[in-house]
Amino acid sequence: MMTDPEVRQLLNWHAFEELEHKSVAFDVYRAANGPEWLRVWMMRIAVPLMTPLLILSTLVSIVATDPVGRRQPVRILRETWQLLRGPLLKGAFTEAWAFTRWGFHPDDIDTTALLEKWSEELFGKDGELVGHLR
């Protein structure tokens, strides 16, 4: 999937957008007086339960809908394992666990340098997505 340049560009753009707006839902929850105890405990339940469920449902979806995936389930498992251990998702569980801390806010994680780097790589003079902008 990541070998297709269009898919890779789409995922890079999506990740950039997520970083840019990482605090919006969090701030809305706080503005609506969402209780901190509920946020913390739901995250403590959701992170360990949803992570394997998300991985499993993705694998099932690939094997069920992709003819190549259906013929090569071992390859799909191997590539998924490599994706989980690779630079894209390495440490994602640890990062997600930060959301379970009392008083946590997404802005506690400084992503300024990352946004600047990817802004240039995606939208700069020779950026990957310059040809897609209108």
N, C-alpha and C positions, 0 to 999 in steps of 0.2 A: 504494500500500500504506500509506504513512504518513498518507494522508488519512482512512483508516478509524480513528475514535477508539479502538475496541477493540484494534486491532492496535497502534496507537501506544502505548497504555497498557501492553499486554503487553510490547512491546519496551523501554519505559522501565523497567518493573519488572525485566525480565531484566537490563538493563544495570546497574541498581542492585544486584541480587544478585551479579552478576559482580564489581563493585567491592568489595562487602563481603567476598567470599571470594577475592580476587585472589591471595593467597599460599598457599592450601591445597595445591594440587598441587605447587607449587614447594618448599614445606617438606617435604612427603612425600618428594619426590625426594632432597632433601638428607639427610633422616633415614634413608633407605634407602642412604645412601652413594653416590648417583649421582655419577659423576665430572664435575667442572666442565668439563673439556676436551670431554667428549662433549656436554654441554648447549650449550656455546658453539658448537661446530662444527655440531651438528644444527640449531640456530637459524639459523646463517649459511647453511645450505643450505635450510632449510624456508621462511624468510620470503620470499626472492625467488622460490622455486618455487611455494609454496602460494598466495601472494596472487593471481597471475593465474589459477591453476587454480581457485581458489574463485570468483572473479568469473565465469570462463567457465562453470563447471558450474552456477552460479546462473542465468546467462542461458539456457543450454540447457534447464534445468529449467522456467523460466518459459515459454519458447517452446514446449516440448514438452507441457506440462500445462495451460497456461492458454489457453483459446480466444481471449480478447482479445489476449493476448501473441502468439499464433500469427498473428493477422491483422495485428498492428502491430509487427513486430520492430524497425523503425527507432525507433519510439517507446520501446520497451523499452531499446534501446541508448542513446538520448538520456537517458532518465531514470536509467539506471544510471550514465552518465557524470556527470550532475548530482549523484547521490547520492555518488559517489566524491569529487567536488570540493566538496561541501557541508559544512556544519558537523558532521554526524554522523561522517563518516569522514576529514575533512581532517586530514592529519598522522598518520593511523593507521599507515602504513608506517614513518614516522620513529619513532613511539612503539614499534612492534614491534621495530625495529632495536636499541633499548636493551637488549633481552633477550640480544643477542649479546655484550655486554661481560662480561669476566672479573669475577667478584665481584658481579655485578648481583643485586639482589633486588627483587621487585615493590613492596615497601614503600619502595624508594628514590623512587618516584613518589608524592608526597603527594596523596591524593585526599580528605582530610578535609573540606575546604570543599565539594567536589562532592557528597560523601555527605550532608552536612548540608543543602545546598540541595535535593537531590532527595528526601531524607527528608521535608522539609516539603512539597514540591510533590506528592509521591505519597501520603503518609500523614498529613499535617497536618490541621488542622481542616477546611479546604476542599480537601483533597488529591484528586487525580484518582482514586485507588483506594479512597477511604474507603467508597464505596458497594459495593465488592466484598469488603470485609473482613467476616468472620463472627465 
